Amino acid sequence: QVQLVESGGGLVQAGESLRLSCAASGSMFSINAMGWYRQAPGKQRDLVASVTSGGNTYYADSVKGRFTIRRDIAKNTVYLQMNSLKPEDTAVYYCAARDSCSKAYDYWGQGTQVTVSS
């Protein structure tokens, strides 16, 4: 089992920055990818960014050039640096972890609210 705890959400104005953190614990040896999803009210949960154990990253088109995902393996922590935030970035952000034998993300955090005012 893997436990994920997010932190760093909050209320900011458009153009400002936030950094989300996801502290992982438990059986991390089989985890080969970590990701950040977000879900706005009335919308589906979408993948925002991910990073594999090999260091490969993925970003949704809507956040490319503004968000950066980074994994600190020694600390079992994944960060999402969010710059130039826009009101449309407002959502609950979830950290997720994927097991090496799975095609989907198996473990989820409780979510952290990010609100960007215009």
C-alpha positions in Angstrom: 0.0 0.0 0.0 1.0 3.6 -0.7 -0.2 6.6 1.1 -0.1 10.1 -0.5 -0.6 13.4 1.3 -0.8 16.6 -0.7 -0.1 20.1 0.6 0.4 23.6 -0.7 -2.9 24.6 -2.2 -4.5 27.9 -1.5 -6.0 31.1 -2.9 -3.9 33.2 -5.2 -4.5 35.9 -7.8 -4.0 35.4 -11.5 -0.4 35.5 -12.5 0.9 34.3 -9.2 2.6 31.0 -8.3 2.0 28.0 -6.0 3.9 24.9 -5.3 2.1 21.7 -4.4 3.8 18.9 -2.6 2.9 15.2 -2.4 4.6 13.2 0.4 4.5 9.4 -0.3 4.9 6.6 2.1 4.5 2.9 2.2 5.6 0.3 -0.5 7.1 2.7 -2.9 9.5 0.2 -4.5 7.0 -0.8 -7.2 5.9 2.7 -8.1 7.1 3.7 -11.5 5.1 6.9 -12.1 3.7 9.8 -10.1 1.2 12.3 -11.4 -0.9 15.3 -10.6 -4.6 15.3 -11.6 -7.1 18.1 -11.2 -10.9 18.3 -11.1 -12.9 21.4 -11.5 -16.6 21.5 -10.3 -18.8 19.7 -12.8 -15.8 18.4 -14.8 -13.9 15.2 -15.1 -10.6 14.5 -13.4 -7.8 15.2 -15.9 -4.1 14.4 -15.8 -2.1 17.6 -15.5 1.5 16.3 -15.3 3.4 13.1 -14.6 6.9 11.9 -14.1 8.2 8.3 -14.4 10.9 6.7 -12.3 13.2 7.2 -15.3 12.6 10.9 -15.3 10.3 11.2 -18.3 7.7 13.9 -17.9 4.3 14.6 -19.4 2.3 17.8 -19.3 -1.2 18.6 -20.5 -1.2 21.2 -23.2 -3.1 23.6 -21.0 -0.2 23.8 -18.5 2.9 23.4 -20.7 5.4 26.1 -20.1 3.8 27.1 -16.8 3.8 24.0 -14.6 6.8 21.9 -13.7 6.7 18.5 -12.1 9.7 17.2 -10.1 10.3 14.1 -8.1 12.6 13.9 -5.2 13.2 10.2 -4.8 15.2 10.5 -1.6 12.4 12.3 0.1 9.6 10.3 -1.6 8.0 13.6 -2.6 6.6 14.9 -5.8 6.3 18.7 -6.4 4.2 20.6 -8.9 5.4 24.1 -9.4 2.6 26.2 -10.9 3.5 29.6 -12.4 1.5 32.2 -14.2 -1.7 30.8 -12.7 -5.0 31.4 -14.5 -8.6 31.4 -13.1 -9.1 28.2 -15.3 -6.5 26.4 -13.2 -8.9 26.5 -10.3 -9.6 22.9 -9.2 -8.9 20.3 -6.6 -5.5 18.9 -7.3 -4.8 15.2 -6.6 -1.5 13.4 -6.4 -1.5 9.9 -7.8 0.9 7.0 -8.0 1.0 4.1 -10.5 2.3 0.7 -9.8 4.7 -0.9 -12.3 2.3 -3.7 -13.1 -0.6 -1.4 -13.6 -1.7 0.8 -16.5 -3.8 3.1 -14.3 -3.0 5.2 -11.3 -3.7 3.0 -8.3 -3.1 5.3 -5.3 -4.6 8.7 -4.7 -4.2 11.5 -2.2 -7.1 13.4 -0.6 -6.7 16.4 -2.8 -5.8 20.0 -2.2 -7.8 23.0 -3.4 -6.3 25.6 -5.7 -8.3 28.7 -6.3 -7.1 31.4 -8.7 -9.0 34.7 -8.7 -9.0 37.1 -11.6 
